[in-house]
Amino acid sequence: SALQDWLPHRDVYLDELLRHDGRGSCLGDERCRECKTEVGIFKCLDCASCWKYCRPCVLIRHSLLPFHRLERWTGSFFAKVTLQEVGHVVHLGHSGAPCASVSDAVKNFVVADTSGIHTITVKFCACPGAAPRRIQLLRARLLPATVYRPKSAFTFDVLRTFQLENLQGKISAYDFFSALMHKSDNDRYEQFLTAIRIWRHLKIIKRAGRGHDACGIEATQPGQCAVECPACPQPSRNLPDNWERAPPSTKWLYTMTRTTDANFRLKLKDKKVNVDTVLGDGWAHWVPDAPYNQYIKQHGHQAEARPNLCESELRAVDHANSKRSTGYKATGVGGTLCRHTLVCKNGLGDLQKGERYANMDFIVFFSLIGYAILPLLFSYDIACQWWRNILTRMSQLPAYMQIGQSRLKAARVVIPKFHIYGHGILCKLLYSLNFLRYSAWTDGENVERWWAHINPLSMSTKEMSPWSRRDTIDDHACSWNWHKTTGFGSGLHVQLKQALEMEAKHQDLFEKLTSTFAPALVAKWEESVTRWEADPKAPNPYEEPLSGTTLVDVRLELANEEAAEAARGVITPHETTSSSWLIAGLDLEDQQRNIVILANRKNRTTLQDATLQEKRNTLRHRIMMWCEVQSVYMPGVERLREEDRSHGAVNPELIPLFLPSSLPSPLWLALLEKEKRLRLAQAHDALAELRRLLKISSALRHYKKNQVSGVGQRANTRARALISRFMDKTNFCADRYRAARSSLLTLDPNGPWTAILKVLQEDDVKGPHRNEDDPGEGTRELTWIWLVPRTEHTGDNEVNEGLRVEWAKSRARAQRWKEESQLLVEEMRRVLCFFHWKAGWWNTQKTNRGDARADIHDGIAAYGAKQAHLFTHLAQVFAEKWYPLLMKNRITAEWPAEYIPVNVVLEEDEDEPGGSYDDDETLDMDD
């Protein structure tokens, strides 16, 4: 390895580092490297050479390098010295040359640079008509900390470096500035906070073209500085003419998707900040403050819809208002993103207490201003409750935010694919993206990906002032959106390639499955699916048949059979019937398993030990009573108990019960048959309960990861304890199933149940959703426990119903992948059309502000040309990457003609996963 190659040279490397502390190549020659006459005592740590120079020569070499760090030879070592101490003066206003007009030097002017914090001497230009000092500093690429008589400034380089490190690594301003302070002895932290806010704001409005608007920056409209998604449908920008009149089979491609959720990690402490300057309220990704707060004040108190009809085990809606708000100005952030994981313009808003509908309604509908004429798809993890009474709540919103009722009624509402597993069967049938026509392979979880990206920033943003926090998150949202935009080149290419492969695969599987059924039956099923897609109130073709035999059913059957025997005069040998005795034995097994779990817990308290012993005493007594009845139905078992000699001194959870399955004998064939029926039902019940607990556990882990982790020890401890309890229940159900199956192997080793009730391995005990290390949703496989039918006893009609559901799901998978392919091709077209429109827009901006000074107007024109070139170049690069794939699959590219490549090579290299456009200029948007 590289380290192994280096290790033998370690001594040499260390010697070379030590050599830098001495005079190096200058040893033995004390003359200045430049003039060769004076004694050289200064060396620069930032220059490429390590030569020594005299004072005059070092000043000449650094006349335009004021932030280099010097050291002076003391006779025995090099000591730090500043350029100011040597006599360096920075001249402004004449490109580094001294001003002819006499002016006083400003001493001890502090400048923060990536090389450290420097104290310099500055002379400003004092010529008649000279620019103000703040302008002279800006022209030297220095951002002054104050407007009037500045005494400190920050280089553009240090501001850009911090912005990049904050966006990429979430480093706080305090940590970054502390590192700069370690390079020198100076502190301008408070001024740095002001400067970085100014810098962020200037960059956002510059990139949005606000400096090109003749009406001025103050004319900025809400959301105008946001980085918008080029793949989303935008009328007059990237949609075809007359798109409104397109048939339904095409118009669905122009659907605007909104994925919505709340994040309770992005809190804001209430620090009672009295002065907090607003730089751009609602100009980018936050909702405007005044109308938002006014609406929350008027409607935030309204109770949510009751009763809660959702079958979610977590009851998210019931707990929506339970978030602690004491000491916090904001308990979290509500957000809405598009299908392509970009933060919507005006798509973020603070939450004052929990996830109230008033907050989320305002955020969602404000983000739709200008897009309400499009078909709409809403994805929200509590959509089943949120959508109730939406028409009434929408009528309370400001008029400019409202959507026509007919259009809102036509909107489609879904629950994200991960979250839906925590909901009941009704929600899964009504709000599943898997079954929704014209939803493609959307998963609706995009907002969670944004939360995962921004959450590490929460530790610093919660300590900020309110508007500084919004500016910071705005900057991160713009950066996130831009990186997503530049990633469309590789991203959409990889997605389309996969979608085309999966479309062909699932279409083939569906056709093969269809060919196994009679055409008349398939036509009937096709009609039922089509009817439901047209009218969701029709019978749902994806609903599983509810037939099945549970343990309760078997108990009732056995009780009825014994009642019928008693009516015929058959006398039981004991007042406790055999079936009641068997059921009691199964209950005792469950109690034994419970006590084993309790006994295996570590670090039990004295109270827990006392409770455990009480349960053991009760269980021992019940086993003794049960054994008395056992001697009636299973004579001879007493002798086995005496030989075993296990009860008495041992704990009762270890006492063998000797149920019929453990002692097969012709003497109790009737008992064996009854136990088999009970064990079959017990196994199915255990699997059903196991699936339910796994769904709850997975939802709890997701909730803890995204909403609890990092917000306090108490909340984390409670969440861990809750998850631990569900893990114990899950292990109990798994052991119960294994015990039932083990008994069935004795009772009926070759029965038909063996094809259904398989061996339960540890790897099989997984939830139905996709984990982080699992393959994608469209390619992963469920473990067998999720594929078990509810019973092995089914009639012909029940078999047909089960097959009908599987056929409908296979059809849905094939259609979703086909829709995904169609939508990705359309999104490629939209991206290119948007870039084409954006390039044209920037070209029109070049001639704006004709009244500006010549030098300012020159910069305006140059920046407009640069941005126009950027978007044109992006479109060309993307088109060259996408076109061969379209041609290979015989897909027509309905793109602007100038982006269709002339020479096409169908052979293509493999895509790098997660790749994006790698031009630094493009990634940074303007720098």
N, C-alpha and C positions, 0 to 999 in steps of 0.2 A: 504494500500500500504506500501511498504518498508519505504517511507518517513514518513508516519503517525506512523509507528511503532517506528521510530527513534526519532521523535519529543519530546516525554516525557523525553528522555535521553540526550537532547542537552546540559544541564548544566554539566552533568558528562563528556561528551566528551570534552567540553571546558576546564574543570578543568584538565583533563589528558594532554591536549596540554600545558597548563601552567605549569604543573608539570615537563615537560621536560626542562623548563628553569631554574629550581632549581636543587638541588642535589639528588632529588628522593630518591631511596633506600639507598643512602649513607649518608643521613642526620643523623647526630649524630655519624657517624663513619668516621673520617677523614683519616683513614689508607688506603694505597694502596690495592686494591683488590687482587693483585698478591702476593706481598712480605709480606704484613701485617706489615711492619716495617716503611717504609717511608710514608710521607704525600701524599695522592693522590690528585692531582690538575688538571689532564688532563682527558678529556673524548673524545671519538671518535664518530662523528656523523654518520659514515658509518658502524661501527661494530654493531653486533646484540645486544650486551649488552650495558647498560648505566652506567657501573661502572667507578669509578675514579681510575687513576693509577698515579704512580710517574714517573718521567722522565726516569730512566733506564728501567723500565718495559714497558712503552709505546713504547720505541724505539725497544725493543726486539719483542713485539707483532706485530710491523709494519715493521719489517726488509724487508718483501716481499710484503708489502702493501703500497707502497710509495705515493699513490694518495688518501689516506683517509684524511678526514678533521677533525682537532682537535679543541677543545676549552679548555681554561684554566680558572680555578676558581680564580677570583681576590679578593675574600673575600666577595663580594656582588653580583656578577653575573658572567656568563661565557662569556669570550671574545674570538674572533677568534685568532688562532695561527696556524702557519704552521709547518709541520714536520721538515722542514729545520731549522726553528728557534729553535726547540727543540734540533737539532743536528743530524738529520737523514741524512745518506749518502747512495746513491744508488750505489751498486757495480755491475759492468757489467763484463761479460766474464767468471765468475766462478759460475753460477747459484745462484747469490746473495751473495756468500762468498767473502770476501776481497781478492784482488790480492796480492800475495807474493811480487811482484815487486813494488818498490816505484814509485808512480806517483802523480802528482799534481791533486788535485780535481778541477773539473769545477764547479764553483759556479754560482748561478743564471741561471741554465739551465731551460728553460721553457718547460713544457709538458702540452698539452691540452688533457683532459680526459672528459668522460661524467659527472664526478663529479665536473668539473670546470677546470680552468687554474692554474697550479701549478708551483711554482718556487722551484727547488730542487737542491741539490748538488750531482754531479755524479763523480764517479771515474771509469775510463776506465781501462781495462786490459792492462798492459804494459809488459807482458811476451814476450820473443823473439818469433817472428813469430805470434804474436797475430793478430787477424782480425782487419781491419780498423774500426774506430769508427762507421761509418754508418752501418757496418755489425753487430757490437755488439748491436747497437740500434735495428736493425731489428729482431735480435734473441730474444730480450726482448719484441717483439711485439710493437715496437715503430717505426714510420716512420719519419725519419729525414727530416727537412724542406730544408736542403741543403746537398750537397754531401761532401763538404770539410769543416772540422772543424765545425760541426753543433752545434748550441747553442739552438736549440728548436726542438721539435718533437711532434708527435701526436699518441696517442694510436690507435691500430687497432680498438678498440671498439668504439671510438668517430667517426672515419671515417666510420665505418660500420653503426653506428646509424644515422649519417647524411645522408648517402646514402639511407637508408631505409625510412627516413622521407621525403627526397626529392622525392623519387620515389612514395611514397604513398600520401603524403600531399602537394607536390610541394613547400615545404618550401625552401626559398632561403638560400644560404650560409651566407649572412649577418645576417638574422634574427636568424638563428641557432647559429652562433658564438656570437651574441649579448646576447643570453640567457646564453651561457656559461660564458660570461664575468660578468653577473649579479651574478654568483656564486662565483666569485673571482675578484680581481682587476688586470687584466692583458690583454694585447691586442697583439694577433699574427694573425690578420685577413688576412693580405697579405700572410703570410706563409701558413695559412690554405687553401687559394685558390689554392696555388701551390700543397699542399699535397693532396687535394681532387682530383685534376686532375690526379696526379700520381696514387692515389688509384683506381680511376675509370678505368684507363688504364690498370693497373696491373690485376685487377679482370677480365676485358674483355679478355685479352690475355691468362690469366691462364685458364679460362673456355673453351677457344677455343683450348686448348692443345698446345699453341705455346711454352710453356716451355719444352715440350717433343720433340720438333723438333731438330734433330741433326744439321740442317742447320742454326739454330738460329732464333731469332725473326725477323730480317730484311728480312728473306725470306718469310714473310707473304704475301699472295696474296690478291687481292681485294675481300672483302666480306667474308674472311675466318674466321673472328671473329664474324660474325652475328649469331644470334640464328635462325636457319632455321625451317621451318614448316614441321613437320613429316607427316602431312596429305596430303601435296601436292605431286604430282607424281615426283619422282626423280630417273631417270635411274641408274641402278646398285646399288641402295640402297633399294627401296621399290616397284619396279615394277616387274611383273613376267617375266620370260624368254620369248623371242619372242613376246613381247607385240606389237612390230611394225607391226606384221602380223595379229593382231587380227581383226575380222570383224567390220564394223562400229557400229553395235549394242553393241559392247563391248569396242571398242577403244575410244569412247567418254568419258569413265570413266577416261581416262588418260589425260584429258584436263588440261592445265595450265591456270589458270584465273589470270588476272591482273586488279585490280580496281584502277583507277587513278583520282587524283584531285589536286587542289592547295589550299594552306592555307595562307591567307594574314594576319593572326594574328602573325605568327611566324616571325616577322620582326627582323632586326638587325641594330642597329644604327651605323652610320659611325663615330667612335670615333678616327679615324686616329691612330690606334695602330701600332706602328712601329716594335715592337718585340713581336712575338706570335709564340711560339714553336709548331711545328707539331709533334704529338706523333704517329699517325697511320692514314695516309691519305687514305681514302677509304677502310680501313680494315674491317669495319662492315657494317653499313646501309647507309652511305653516298657514293655518287659517287666520284671517285677520282678527285681531284681538278684540276690538270693540263690539262688532256684531255678534261674535261668538260668546263673549261674556254676558252680553245683554240677553241672548237667547237662553243661556244656561240659567241665568237669574230668574227668568220668567217661567221656564218649563223644566228645569232640572229637578224640582221637587216632586214631579208627577210619579206616581207609583207605576211599576212595570205591569205588564199584562198578567192577570191572574184568572183562573188558576194556571199553574205551570203545567202545560200538557206534554212537555218533553220528558222522555223516558231515560234521559241521561243519568247515569249513576252518580256523576259528580255534581249535578244540579247547579251548573254554572250560573244560570240566571238567578237562582235563589240567593247566591252568594255575591252577586254582582256589586252590591253596595256595602259589602262588609269590610272593604279595605280600610286599614287604619289611616287616618288623615291627620292626626295630631302631630304638629311640628312640621308638616309638609305643606308647601304651597301647591304642589301637584303630586298626586299619588301615582302617576304614570302618564303614558301617552297613548292616545288612540291613533291608529293609522290605517290608510288604505293604499294598496298598490295595484298595479295592473297585472295582466296575465304574464308579462315578461319580467316581473320582479323589479320594476322601477317604481320608486316612490312617486305618487301622483302629485301634481302641483296642487298646493293648498290641501294636501292629504294628511296632515299631521295636526293634532290638537292636544292640549293638556287635559288631563282628567283630574277633577277636584276630589271625587270620592267614588271609587269603583268604576265599573263599566256601564254607566247609565246610558239609556237609550238616547236621551237628549244630546249628550256629547257625540255619540257615534252617528246619530242622524245628521247632525250639522256637518261633521267632517266628511261623511260620505257624499251628501248631496252638494256640498260646496265644491267638492272635487269634480263634480259632474257638470258644472257650469260650462256651457259651450258644447257639451257632448250629449245632451239629453235627447237629441233627435235620433241617436243611434239605438239599435237593439241593445238591451242591457242584461248582464249576468252578474248577480251578486253572490259572493262566497263569504260566509261568516260562520264561525264555529257554533254560534247559538242562533242561526238563521231560523230554526223552527219556531222560536219564540219572538225573535226580533221582527220578523215579517208580519206578525199579527198586529193589526191596527196600524199598519204603516201608512195607509191612506189618511187616517185621522191625524197622525203625528206630522205627516208631510204638510198638511194644510196649516199647521202652526208655524212652519218655517217662513222666513221672509219670501215675498212673492218672487223675487229674482232667482231664488233657489229651487222653486217648485217645478215639478214635472207634471205633464198632463196625466190625469188619472188613467186614461185608457192606455197610455204608454207604460205607466208604472204597473198596471195590472198585467201587461204583456211581458214584463220583465221576468226573468227566471231566477230562482233562488236555490242555492245549494249549500251543503255543509262540506268543508274540506275533507279530502280523502282520509287523512290521518285522524282527524277529530271525530269523524262519523262513527268510528268504532266504539266510541264512548256513549253513543246514543242508542235508543231502543230500536226495535224492528220497524216501527212505523216511520221513524226519521230516516232509516236506511233505505226504505222503499221510496219515500217521497222526495228526498233531497240528495240522492246519490249521483255524483258525476259519472259514475260508470254506466248508468242507465239512461242518462239525459241525452236526448238526440241533439246533435249539433253542439256538443260541448268539447269535442275532440279529446285529446288526452290531457286536459287541464287537471291539475290536482288541487288547486285552490289554496295551497299552503305557502304561497310566495311571501306573504307578510312575515311568516315565521323565519324565513331565511334572512330577511332584513333585520329582524329583531336580534338574531344570533350574531349578525355582523356589528350592530351598533351597541349591544349590551355591554361589552368591555369598556365603553366610554362612560357608562353610567356612574362610575365611582368618582369621576372628576366633574361631570356636568351637574350632579346633584348639589355640589358646593358652589356653583356659579350664581351670578345674578340671573334673574329670569330671561332678560333679553340677550345676555351673553350666551346663555345655554341654547337659546333658539338659534342664534347666529352660528354656533358651533355645530349643532345638529343639521342645520340647513347646509352648511359646508360639506358635511359628511354625506348628506343625501344627494347633493349635486355630484360629488365625486363618485359615489356608488352608481348613480344613474349613468354617468359618462363612461365608466368602465364597463357597465353592462352594454351600453350602446356600441362601444368599440369591440366588444366581444361577440356581437351578432355575426360577424364574418365567419368565425369558426363555429360558434354556437348553433346557429340555424342550419349550417351545413351538416354538422354531426346529427342534429335532431331529425332533419329530413331524411338523412341516410338511414337512420334507425327506424323511422316511421315507415318508410317504404318497405324495408325488410319485414317489419312486424305486420304491416298490412297484408303482404303476400302470405306470410306464415299463417296468420289467424283466418284469413279468407279461405285458405286451403283446408285448415282444420274445420272451419264451419261447413264448408261444402261436403267434406267427408262425413261429418256428423249428420248433416241433412240427408245424405243419400241412404242412411240406414233406416229412415222412417218412410212411411207411406205418403205419397204426395198429398192425399186428402188431409192427413193429419198435419203435415207441414203447413198447408194452406190455412188450416184452422188456427194454428199457432201464429202464423204471420199476421192474420187478421186481428188476433187479440193484441199483439204487440202494437200494430199500427193504430188500433182503436185507442189504446192507452196513451200513445205518444200524442195523439190528437186531443185527447180528453183525459187528464190525469185522474179524474173522478171515476173513470171506468175501472174494472177489475185489473189489478196490477199483475202483469205476466211474470214478474220476477219474485212474487211472493211464494215462499216455500209452503208446501202443504203442511198443515198443522197436525196431521195424524201422528200417532205414536203411542207407545205404551210406557208409562212412567212407573216408578215404584208405588206411587199412590194408586195407580190404576190396577196394578197386580194385587195389592192388598185388598182392594175392593172386590176384585174378581174372586180371590180366595175366600174372603168373608162370605160372599154370596153363595159360593159352592158349598161351604160348610153349613150355611143356613139351609140350603136345599137338602143336604144329607140329613140334617137333624129333622127336617120335615118328613123325610122318608123313614124315620125311626132309627137312624144310625146314631149310636151313642158314642161320644168321645170318651177316652179313658181318663180324661182330666178336665176340670172346668175351664182350664186354659187350653184353647184349641191349638192344634199343631202349627197352623199358620201364624197364630199370634205368638207362639213360643219361638218360631223361627225368626219372625220380625224382631222380637225382643233380643234374640241372639245377634242379629246384624247391628242393632242399636248398641249392644255391649261392645262389639268390635269397634264401632265408631268412638265410643267413650275411651276405650283403651288407646286408640290412636291419638286422641286429643291429649290424654295424660302423658303419653310418650313425648309429644311436642313440648308440653309444659315442663317436663322433667329435664329435657335437653337444653333448656334455656340457661345461659350463663349469668352469673352475678345476680342471682335472685335475692330479693329482700326477705326479711324475716316474715313479713306478712304474706308474701308470695309462697314461701315454704309452708306456712300454716294452711293457706288455701289449698295447696297441692295435696297435703296430707288429708285434709277433709274430703277432697274429691276421691282420693284413694280409698278412704274408709267407706264412703258411700258406694263406690264401684264394687268393693269386695263384698259388701252386703247384698248388692243386686245380683252378683254372680252366684253367690250361695243360694239365693232364692230361685234363680233360673236353673241351677243344677238340679234342684229338687224335682222340677217338672221334667228335666231332661231324662232322668232315670225312668220316667214312665214311657216316654216315646223311644228312647234308645237304651234298652236294658243292656247291661254289661259295661257301660261306660264307667260305673263306679269303680270297677276293678282297675281300669286304666288310670283313673285319677289316683288311686292308692299306689299303683306302681310308679306313677310319675312323681308323686309326693312334691308337687311344685307349689301348691297353694298353702298358705299359712305363713311361712317365713318370707317368701318372695313378694314383690310388689304385685298388686292385682292386675296391672296392665300387661304383665308377662304370663298370666295364667292362661293355658290353652283352653279354648271353649269346646273343642271336639264337636264342631258342627257336622252334620251328615256328610258334607263334601270331604271332610278330612278322614272319615271312616266309612267308605262305601261298603254297603252290605245289603244282601237281598232282604234282610229283616225290615228295612225301612225304605223300600223303593218309593213309596208315596212321598216320604219326606224329601228324598233326593229330587224328585220331579218338582216339588213345590220350591225347594231351594234353588233349583235351576231357573225357574221363572223369576224368582226374586233377585237372583244374582244378575240375570240379564238386564232387568229393569234398573238394578243398582248401578251396573256399569254405565248404562246410558245416562242415568241421572248424574253420576259422577262426572262424566264427560261434559254434560251440559253446564254443570256448575263450574267445572274447570275452565270452560270457554268464557263464561261470564266473569270469573275472577281475573282471568288473563286480560280481558278487555279493560277492566277497571284498573288493574295494576299498571298497564301500559299508559293509560291516560294519566294516572297519578304521577308516573315518572316524568312524562312530558310536561305536566303542570309544574312539578318541582323544578325541573331544569330551566324552564322558560319564565316562570313567574315567582318562584320562591328563592332559588339559590342566590346567595349573595345579599339578601335583604335583611338578614338578622339571624342570630343563633336560635332564638325561640321558634321562629317559623320553620327553619330548617330541621330542627329537632322534631317538631310535631309532624312534619312531612315524612321524615325518615321513619318515625314510629308507625305512622299510618301505612306506609309501604311495607314495613316489616310485618305488620299484622296480616296484610293481604298475602304476603309471601307464605306465612304459616298456613293460611287457609288454602292456598294453592297447593302446597305440599301435602296437606291433609287429603284434598280431593284426588290428587295423583295417587297417593297410597291407597285410598279407598277403591279407585278403579283397578289398581294392580291386584288388590286382594280379591275383588270380584272376579277378575279374569283368571286368576290362579285357581279359584274354586271351580270356574266353568271348565277349565282344562281337565279337571277330574270328573265333573258331572257329565260333560258332553264334549269329549276331546275333538271330535270330528264334525261338530255341528256347523250349520251354515253361519253361525255368529262369527266364526274364525276369519271369515273374509271381510268382516266389518270392524270388529273389535281387535285391533292389532296390539302388539307389544308396545308399551308406552316407555320410550327412552327419554333421557333427560333433554336431548335436543328437540324432542317433539313438543315439549312444554314451552311453546312460544305464542305470543299474541298474533293476531291476524294482520297487524299493520307492518309496515316496512321499518326495520331498524336501520341505524346509520351504516352498518356494515353489510346490509342486505343488498341484493341487486335491485334494479329499478322496479317500480310498481307493475309495469307492463310485462316484465320478464321473470319476476321472482315466483316461487312456488310456496303455497301454504303447506304446513305440516298436516299429516293425515287427520288429526283430531278435528280440523275445520271442514273436513270433507265427508264426515260420517253422517249418513242419513239418520233420521230421528228414531227409526225402528227397523228391525229386519223383517217384521211381519207387515207386508203391504199387499194390498189387492191390486188388480190390474189397473184400476182407475188411479190409485195412488202412485203406482209406478209411472203411468203416463204423465201425471202431474209433476212428478219429480224430474222426469226427462224433459218435460216442457220447459221447466225453469232452467235446466242446464242448456237446452237448445237456445233459449232466449238470451242467456248470458253469453254464450258463444257468439251469437249474432251481434250482441252489443259490443263485444271486444273487437270483432272484425270491423264494425262500423266506426267505432271510436278511432281506430288506427287509420282508417281511410279518411275520416274527417281531419285527423291530425296532419296527414300528408297534404291535404288540400289547403288547410289553414297555414301551414308553414310556407307553402309556395306563395300564398297570398301575402304573408308577412314579409317574405323576401321582396316582393314587388313594392310593398308599402315602404319598407326601409329605403330602397333606392329612390322612390318618388319623393319621400320626405327629404332625403339628402339633396336631391335635385332642387326641390323647392327652397330648402334652407340656403343652398349656395346662391340661388337667384336672389333671395331676400338680402343676403349679405352684400351682394353686388349693388343692390339699390341703395344700401346704406352708405356706400363710399362717397356719394356726392352730397350727403346731408350736411347740415350746419355750414352752409356756405359763408356765413358771417364770422366764422371762427378765424383766428389768426392763421397765417400761412403755415407756420410750423405745426400747430395743433391740427389743422385740416389735413396736412400731409400724413400725420399719424393716424387720423381717422380713416383716410383712404387706404393706407397701407394695412391697417388691422382688418378692415372689411375685405380687402383682397386676400389677405392671409386666411381668414375664416372661410371665404368662398372656396378657395383652393383646397382647404382642409376637407370640406364636405364633398367636393367633387372627387378628390383623390380617394376618400373613403368609399364612395359609391363605386368607383372603378375597381378598387381592390376587392371589394365584396363581390361584385359582378363576375370578375375573373375567377373567383373561387367557387361561386355557385353554379355558373353556367354549364360547366362540363357535367355536373351531376344531373341537371335538368335534361340535357341532351341525351345522356346515357339512358335515362328513363323515359325519353320521348315526351317530355313535359314542355309545353310552350311557355316561353318567357315573355310575358306581356309587360316589358320594361320600356323606359325611354330609350330610343334607338341608340343614343350615344354611349350607352353602357353595355350594349350587347357586343361581346368580343368577336373579332373577325376570325382569328385563328384559334380553334378550339382543340385541345388535346384531351381526349376522353380518359386516358390513363391518369390516375391521380394518386398522390401520396396519401398515407394515413394521416388523419387529423390528430393533432396533439390535444389531449383532454383538457378542457377548460381554457383553451387558447384564446387570445384576443389580439387585436391589431397591435403590433409592437413598435410603432413609431412613437418615440417619446413626445414629439411635438403634438401628435394627435391625442395621446393619452392625457396630456396636461391641458388640452384645449386651446391654450394661447401662449404658453411659455416654452 
